[in-house]
Amino acid sequence: MFDIKRQEIDWGGKKLTLETGQVARQADGAVIATLGETVVLCAVTAAKTVKEGQDFFPLTVHYQEKYSAAGRIPGGFFKRERGASERETLVSRLIDRPIRPLFPDGFYNETLLIAQVMSYDGENEPDILAMIAASAALALSGVPFLGPIGAARVGYQDGEYILNPTLAQLENSDLDLVVGATRDAVMMVESEAKELSEEIMLDAVSFAHKSLQPVIKAIINLAEQAAKEPWELSSYDDTALAAKVEELCKDSLDKAYRLTKKSERVEAISKAKAVLDEAFPDADASEKLRIQKLAKKLEAKIVRTAILKEGRRIDGRDLKTVRPIRSQVGFLPRTHGSALFTRGETQALVSTTLGTADAEQMIDGLNGLHYERFMLHYNFPPYSVGEVGRFGAPGRREIGHGKLAWRALHPVLPSKADFPYTIRVLSDITESNGSSSMATVCGGCLALMDAGVPLKRPVSGIAMGLILEKDGFAILSDIMGDEDHLGDMDFKVAGTEEGITSLQMDIKVAGITEEIMGKALEQAKAGRAHILGEMSKALGEVRSELSNLAPRIETMSVPKDKIRDVIGTGGKVIREIVATTGAKVDIEDDGTVRLSSSDPAQIEAARNWITGIIEEPEVGKIYNGKVVNIVDFGAFVNFMGGRDGLVHVSEIKNERVNKVSDVLAEGQEVKVKVLEIDNRGKVRLSMRVVDQETGAELEDNRPPREAREVSDRGPRGDRPRRDRGPRREPQNGSNHSGRDMEPEFAPAFLRKDD
């Protein structure tokens, strides 16, 4: 019933298995890839006909993580997988980027690739496995594909490269790099690094390329056993048509590409190509499509020839010059930090917002629930390129560009222990002519510095391009949009003066050598240094203080055995602290307490309250307190936040007090000194001694008379007064000090028999 074909290899000390013929047999190609106990199923289908007028390759890649793969049930009301998460979108792009350039020109059949994580062992990451499964499924499908590709992840720790590190190893790694490549050339690089040198990054790419060769060989062996017949592609001899297009458009297109302003250049190009419609009025949809493609090739030829032969770029720059830069911080008055970064015709308006721990992003995935304290969101509205288009929820491109900028800035952020804030960076691209993601990196760095976030070092980013022909190549610094579209490489590099923090490379042609990559990295290093210098003109260092609009967060530590006392039964105590002081209080399992408020006085009040709960009173020490209950023989005073003690009537003033309520009132603030703590924890206080030591008289700061009505509150303010029975009259002319009271009514520390 099943014709199962399988390939197994030992890859980095683990068994990698590729299998086909048992599952999803009606797809054009389907492969189950297994590494450890992580299993990914990838299926490819392609339409057998092309839609009329189709002028692009409609490839769609979907990556999906099944919660059942990790033995979990999805959260929420529906309890099933919903729309793609941010991670699923990013992995879909990771699969798409290296395979898309390997489909031949002229192939416009709609193609759908679905990769699903069916089992996850928590050790072997499924994204790399999904890239491999996708390559294998395409190799078996018969769809024209100039692969296969392999993929690998590389870590770097203690001077050693690690192939496909586990999550635990990545926690301590200085590098997280993913490479997709064919047998001969690297097609895609995605990475985050902790300020590593160009040499280390280049060697990491080479290490990955060598390490994935056994995977490519295994895919080829599987294809030799189970691949379907390759599709036939329609071909045309367009030599004569190409010559006609060049005759009609070359001169006008050449003049258009000498205009340095984007809007003028776009209008001139449109007019130059408009003559083609007049020259071929009887062309059908297929012929019109071929003519448009030939015109695009002519544009590429004009631009590439000018760069290679004359060293002249579209806007008149040489190969290494970066466009003019203008930076401004504090652009938005009510944000915690903001910056406007403009480079040529690309501009990013970026803001930073600081929040407390409850603003962290909750992320639910295969590895369970975790929280992210740093968020970077990138928006690309259609007006930024002068177009009318969709505006709303972010698309895949926006999510991908935002993550690239996130990777660039994340390595230089302070730790949570040093800076316990949740951080959100928002980048709105207001103008775009290439490299808006790197403008987000630069603007994001300035906005963070403007907000007072203590970055290790400033970060800048630059996009590099490549023109590669048989007779030579040219590397371009700070590429524009047209240079990206008509060139052979989009190579984005971000980092500090110490090293690289993020690197992303997409190749459109095979044949990028290690020499070319090395030169591109060195040229990018000089460009980054120049951009850092321009950024420093707006803000040279991190602001020493946070914005007045930002919340203040302070930390303190409590003993683990006191956490329960601070929280209280059912959270009663901590809620009371928050309600009374106005400060937010977050307490962690290790005893770390974070107090946050925009008012420092509220933080101080909460800190004193918690300190009063966890500290033990010291005999002989003076405290601030508040009268919470008055009795015949004295007053109970709350001090140290949640602790009560008794000030006997004889310890209120030096002179005799006949009636306590004549001197004190509930709610009155007083200073008390701890005289004694008995073995049962009862505290004896004195106000009289404080007056003697300080020479101060007791101030009458009692609340107004209407507020001094008899209260039902007990010493803690939350329990009724005990019924003490009928009042005993003083005997032998004694006062109510309690010294002449019957033993059972006297305070414990006054009983003679104790």
N, C-alpha and C positions, 0 to 999 in steps of 0.2 A: 504493500500500500504506500509506503514511504520510500523514497529514494534519497536517503540521508547521505550527505557529503560533509566531511569534517576535516578541519586542520587544527592541530595543537602545536604550540611552541612554548618553550621556556623563555619567559620574558622578564628580565630583571629579578630572577629568582621566584617568579610566580607563573602559573600555567594560564596561558591565554588560549581560549577555544573559539573558533569560528565554525558555525554549523548552519546548513541550509537543507531544505527538502522536506521538513516535517511540519513547519508552522508557516502560515500566511502564504500558501502555495499559489494563490490566484494573483498575487502582486507580481509585478514585472521582476522584482528582485527582493528577496527577504533573507536576512541573516540574524541569527542569535549569537551575540558575542558575550563571552563569560570570562571574567577575571576574578579569581577567588570565588566568592559567592555573590558577586555583583553580576547581574544579567541584564542586558539591553537587547530589545528586539527592534530592528530597523527594517522598514518596508518602503519600497520605491515603486511608484506608478507614474506613467507618462501618457499623455493623450496621443493618439495615433494620427491625429490631424491638427493642422494649425488654423486658428481662427483667422478669418479674413481681415486683412489690414493689421495683423499683429506685427509690431515693430520692435519688440523686446523679448527677452527670454523670461517667461513667467515661472521662475523656480520658487517654491515655497517649502520652507523647512520648519517642522514643528518638533520640539523636544518636550516630552512630558514625563514628570516624575509621579509615579503611582504611590500613594501613601501606603498601600498594601505591601509594597516592596520592602518597607521597613517595619512591617507589622503594626501599622498605625491606622487609625480611623480619622478621616479629615474632620476638622473643626467646623463650626458654623451650623446653620439650620439644615442645609441640604445634605450634609455628610457625604459629599462626593467631590471629585476633582472639578474645579471651576475653570475660569479663564487662566491664561498663562501668568505665572508669577514672574517677578523681575529676574530671578535666577533662570527660569525656563526660557525666557526671552533672550537672555545673554548667551546661554548655551546654544540656542537655535542659531544665533548669529555666529557663534564659534564654529559650528558645523558648516554654515553657509559660506563663510568667507574664503576658505581654502578650496572649496569644490567649484564655486561659481565660475572662476576664470578658466576652468578645465573643460568646459563645454564649448564645442566649436562654434565659430561665427556662423550665423544663419540658422542655428537650431532654435526654433521658437515654439516648440511643443510644450504645452503646460506640463510641468513636472512637480510632483508632490513627494516629499520625503518625510516620513514620520518615524521618530525614534522614541521608544517608550522604555522607561526603567521598570523592569518587572521584579527585580530582586536587588536588595542593597544590603551589603554586609557591614557598613559603617567604616570600612577601611579602604576599599578600592573605589575611588571616585568614578561616578558613572559618566561624567562629561567626556573624558578621554575615550572611554569605551564606546560611547555613542558616535564619536567622530570616526572611529575605526569601523564600527558596524555600518555606518552610512557609506563609507568608501567601498566596503565589501559588497553591500547591496547594489550600488551603482555598477560595480564591476561585473556583477552577475546579470544585470537587467537587460543588457543589449542596447540600452540607451547610449548614444555617442558620448563618451566620457574619456578624457585624456589622462586618466589616473592610472592606478589608484594612488591614494595618499595614505600616509600613516600619521599618527599623532602621539605626542608624549608630553608629560609634565616633568619639569625639572625643579628641584629645590637646591639650595646652597647653604651649607652649614660647616663651620670650622675648616673652610678652604676646600671642601669636597662637594662635588655635585651628586645629587640624589635623584635617581630615576623613579618617577611616579611615587613621590612621597605620600605617606598617609596624612590624615588630618592632624594627628598628634605631631608628626614631624614638621608639618607646615607651620605649626604654632611657633616653633623655634627656628624656622628657616629665614634666611635673609633674602630669599627669592622665591617667587611663585611664577613660573614661566611655562607657557603652553605653546607648542610648536606644531604646525601642520605642514607636511612636506611631501613631495613626490620623491622618487628614487634619486633624482638629479638636482632638485632645487627646493629651497624653502619657500612656501607659499604664504604662510601666516605666522605671526608672532604676537602673543598677548602676554603681558607681564606686569608684576608689581615687585619692586625691589627696595631694599633699605640702603639707598645711596651707594650703589655698587659702581665700580669703574666700567668704562667702555670695554676694556679687555675681558673682564669677568663676564659681562653680558654677552659679548661675541662668542666666547668659549662655551657659554651655556647653550647658545643656539646651535653651535657645532656639535656639542655633546648630544643634544636632543636629536639632531638630524641623523647622527650615526646610530643612536639607540633605537630609532623607529624603523630602521631598514629591515630587521627580521619580520616586522608586522607587514610591511609591503610585500615581502616575499611570500608570506603565508596567504595573503589575499590573492596574489597572482596564481599560486598553486591551487587555491580553491576555485578560481575562475576557470582554470584549465580543465577542471573536472565538471563544473556545473553551470558555466556561463551560457546564456542564450545567444542566438545568432545576432550579430550586430545590425542595427538599423541602417538602412541606406539613406543617405542624405542627397537631396536635390542639389545639383550644382549648375552654375551658369558661367558662361564665358563673358565677362563684363568688360573686357579690354577696350572695346570700341566705345561702350557707354561711359566708362571712366574717363576716356580721353575727351569725350564731348562735355562731360561735367566740368573737367578741368579747364577746357577752353572757355566755357561760359562764366566760370566763377573765380578762377584763380586770382586774377588781378584784384578784383573787388574784395575778396576774402583776405588777401595779403594786406591791403590798405586797412581793412577793418581791424585786423590784429595788431596794427601799429597804434591804435587808439588806446591810451592808457586808462581812461575812465570806463568803468564797467558798463554803465548804462548806455553810453555812447557806442561802445563796442558791440553790445548785444543788439542794438538797433541796426547798426551797420551790417552785421552778420546776417540778420533777418532779411534785410533788403537785398544783400548779395545772393542769397539762396532763393529769393522770390522769383528770379528769372527762370529758374528750373521749371516751375509750374507752367510758365508761358511757353517754354521751349518744348515741353512734352505734354501737350494738352490731351492727347488720346491715350496716355498711359493708364493701364489698369492698376488696381490696388497693389498687386505684387510688384509691378514695375516701379511704381512710385516709392515703394519701400526700398527697393534696391538703389534707386536714385538718391534717396535720403542717406542711405548707408555710405554710398560713394562720396557724397558731399562731406559727410563727417570724416571719412578717411582723408579727404583732401585737407580739411581743417587741421587734422592731426599732423599731416605731412608738412604743412606750412609752419606750424608752431615748432615742431621738433627740429626741422631743418634750421630755422632761425637760431634755435638754442645751440645746436651742435656745431653749426658752421660759423655763426656770427657771435655766439655768446650773448645774444639779445633775447630777453624775455618779453612777455606780452606787455608788461607795464614799463618796460625800458630798463629794468634793473639788470645788474650782472648776476652771476650764478649764486654768489654768497651773500649779497646784501639783503638785509631784513627791511621790510616796509616801515615807514615812519610810525613811531609809537607815541601815544599820549595816554597818560594814566592820571586818574583823579580819585582820591579817597574821600569819604564822608559825603558822597553825592546825595544820599537819601537821608533826610534829617531825623526820621523816627526809627530807623533800623538800628540794630546794635553795632553794625559795621557794614560798610558798602564801598563799592569801587566801580568806576567806569573805565574799562580798558579798551582802547582803540588801537588797532594795528592795520594801517591801510584802510581798506573798506570793510574790515571785519571789526565788530564791536560787541562787547559783552557788558551788560549791566548786572552786577553781582551783589548780593546781599548776604550777610551772615546773621543768623538768629541763635541766641543762646537760651537754653531751657534747662529745666530740672530733670531728674531721673524719670519722672512719670511721662516725659515727652519722648522717651526712647522708642524706636520703631520695633514692634514685635514681629518677628519673622518665624513662620511655621513651615518647616520643610522636612525632608527625609531624616535629618539629624535631630529632629525635635524642635522644641521652642527655644529661641534665643533672642537676644535684644541687641540692637545696633544703636550706638550713641552718635555716630557720624553719618549724616545723610547729605548727598549732593544731588540736586535735581536740575536738569538742563531742559530748557524750552527753546524751540525753534519755530517762532510764528512765521506765517507766510509773508508778512510785510518786510521781513528781514532781507528778502531777495526780490522785493518789489512784485510779488505775485499774489494772486487770489487762490486760496486753497483751504484745506481743512484746518480748523483750529479747535483744540479741545484736549482730550486725553493724550498723553505722550505715546508716540509710536516706537517701533523697535529701534530706529536710528537714535531717537532722543534718549532712550534708556541706555543704549550702548555708549553714546558719547558721554553721558553723565557718569557712567561707571568708569570710563577711561580717566576722566578728570578726578574721580574719587580715588582711583588707584594712585594717581600722581601726588595727591595731597595727603593721603592717609599715613604714609610712613613718617611724616614730619610732625604729626599731631602729638600733643602731650598725652601722657597716660591718664587714665581715669582717676588714679590716685592723686596725680599732680593737678589735674584740672577736671573736677567732677561735673562738668556741664554736658548736656546734650547739645550737639552742634548741627545746624542745618545751613547749608550753602545753597542758594538759589541763583541760577544763572539764566538770564533772559537774553538771547541773542537778538540784538536790535538791528544789526547790519551783518551781512555775511558775504564774503568773497574768499572763502577758503580758510580752513584751520580754525573753525569756531570752537572746537573742543579744546585746543591749546590756548585760545583766548579765555576760555572758562577757567583753565588752570591758573593763568596769570592773574585774571581778575579775582578768582576765588582766593588765591593767596593774599592779595592786597586787602580783600574784604575781611579775611580772618585776622590779619594783622591790625586792621583798623578797629576790629572788635576787641582787641586785646588778648586774643588766643595766643599763648606762648609757643609758637612754632619753633622747631629746632633750628631751621634755616628757611629762607625764602625759596620758593620753587617757581621755575618758569618752564614753558613748553614751546616746542617748535615743530612744525610739520615739514618733512623733507620729501623731495620728489626725485624721480629718476627718468631720464631719457636714455634708452638702451637700443643701439643699432649694431649691426655687424661690424661697422668700422669705428666704433667707439661708444662712450657713454658720457653723460653729464649729470651731476648731482646738484639739485636745486634746493636752496634754503628758503624756508617760509613760502611754500607754494600757494598759489591762488587756486580758485575753483576750477578754471579752465585747464590749468597745468595738472591738476589732479585728474580730471576727466580724460585728458589727452596723453597723459604720461603713463609710465609703467609701474610706478610704485607710490604708495602713500605710507610714509615712515614717520610716525609721531614719536618724539622723544621728550620726556619731561624729567627734570631733576634739579638739584641744588648745585652749588659750587663744589660740593664734595663728591657728587656722583648721581647716577640715574635712579629715579624713583618709579618710572613707568616707561614701558616701551611697547608700541603697537605697530605692526608692519603688515601691510597687505600688498601682495605682488600680483600683477596682472599677466606677467609672462614668466616662462621658465628660464632659468639661466642666471639668477642673481647669485653671484659668487661671494665668497667670504671676503675677498678684496674689496668688492663694491660696498658690502655692508660695513666693513671697517672704516672706509673713507667717509661713508655717510654718517657714521657715529661721531667721527672726529669733527666733521664740518658742523654737525648738530651741536656739539659741545661749545664751539666758538659762538654759534648763534644764541644758545641759551645764556651764555655769559653776557653777551650784548644786551639781551632782553632784560636780564636781572639788573644791569646797570640803569636801563631806562625806567624800570619799575621803582628803583630806589630813589629816583627824583621825586616821586609822589609820596613815598613813605619808606624811610630807610630801615626802620626797625619796628618791632611790635610795640603798640601803645602800652604804657606802663599801667594804665588803669582801664577797667571795663567802662562801658557806657553807663551813664546814670539810668538809662532805661532798662538795662539788663538786670536780671535777678542776681542777688549775691548768694553764694553757696559757701558755707563753712563746714568743716568736718570736725568731729570729735569722736572719741572712742569710749565705749563703756565695757566693763567686764561682761563676759558671756553669761555669767550667772545673774547679772542684773538686767539683761534684756527683757526678761519677763516682767520685771517691775516697771520698766519704762513703758512697755506696751500696755500692761494692765489686762485685766480679765475682759476678753472680747474686744480688746483695743480701746478700752474705756479711758485709760490714762493718756495715751498718745493723742486720742481725739480731743481730749480736754486741753492738752498743751497747744494743739493746733488752733482750736477754737478761741482760746484765751489770748494767745500771743500773736496770732495771725501769721506765723511762720510755718512753712511746710517742713515736715519731719519725716525722713526716710531712714530706716534702720535695717542693716543687713545682718546676716547670720554670724558674721565674724565680729560683730559689735561696733562696726563703723556706722556712725550716725551723721547724716548730711542734713544741715539746716539751711533753708533757702527762703529768701524774701528780698524784696526791693528796698526794705527799710532795715538798716542795721540794728536799730533798737529792738525790733521784733526777734531778730536772730539772737541777740544777747539775752532777751527775756527767756526764750526757749532754752538756750544753753544753761542759764542759771537754774531753770526749773529741773532740767535733766540732771544737772550736777547735784542739786539738792536731793534727788532720788537716789543717786548712786553713791554719794559720799556719806560717811558717818560723821555725826557732829563731834566736835572736839571740845573737851572741857577747857574752859578759860577763854574760848574764842567768842567774839561778838558777831552777831548776825542781824540782818534786817528781817523783820517779821511782820505779820499782820494778825491782829486780834480776830479770832474766829468764834469764840464763845466766852461769855462772862458767867461766872458762878459766884456764890456767896463768898467763897474763900479765895478767889483770885480770878485769873483769866487764862484761857488756853490760847497760845500763840502759835501760828503756823510759820515755820521758817524752813529754809533749805528746800523749798518747793513743796514737798509732800510730807513733812514731818511736823508733829505737834509737840509742844512742851507746856508745862504749867508755870505761870508766874504767880506765886503765892501772894496774897494781899500784902504780906509784910515785905515783899521784894519789889513792890511797885514804886514807892517813893520812900525817902528817908523819914519823912514825917508820917504820922499815923493816918491811914485811909479808913474811914468809917464805911464807905459804900463804894464798891469797885466801879459801878456804873457812873459815879460822879466824875471819875477820872478817865476811864476808858470806855470805848464803844466798839462794837463789832465792826470790822472793816478798817479800823484805825491802824496805821503803820507805826511800828515802834522798833527800837533797837534793844536786843536782849543779849545777855551773856549766859553761856552754859555753865551752870554751877556743878551739876552732878548728873550722871547717868547710872541708874541702878542696874542690878543684874538682870532685871526684866526688860531693860531698854527704855524705861520711863525717864523722861528728861525734865530736870528742874532748871528753870530759867530765872534770870533776875534783870529787872530794869533799873533798880536802885543802884546796883553796882556800876552799871554803865554810866549813870549820871555822875557818880562819885569820881570815876576815872576820867571822864571827859569834861567834867565841870559844867555840863549842860543841864538845863531844866527840861522837864517833860513838856513838850509842846502840846497844846490843845488842838490837835489836827483831826479831832473826831468828825465823823460825817455829820451833816445837819440833823436836827432833832427828829425830823420826820423819817429819816433813814435809820434811826436808832430804836425802832420799835422792837419789841421782843420777837426774836426769830425762832423758828422751829429747827434751825440747823444745829447740828452737833459740832464737835471740834473740827470735823473734816468738811462741814458744810453740806453733806449729802446724807446725813442720818438724823432722825429726830432726837431732841434732847431727852435724856432719861428722866423718868419720874423719880425724883429723889425723896419723895414723901414729904410730910409736914416739916416746915422749917423749925429748927431748934433755936430757942431763945438763948442768948449768951448768959452764962452763969458767972456769978461773982464779979460782974462788971467787966468781963473780958470782951475784947473785940472779936471780929470775925476772921482773925488771922488764921485760924485753924489750929493754933497751938493749944487752945483750951477745949477743942472739940472732943466729943466722944471718940475713942480710937477707931471705931468702925466708919466714922465719917471723915476723919482726917486723911490728908494725902498720904500715900504709902511711905514716902521718905520722912514723914514727921511722926510716924508711930514709934513710940518708945520701945515696943516689944519687937521691932524688926532688927 
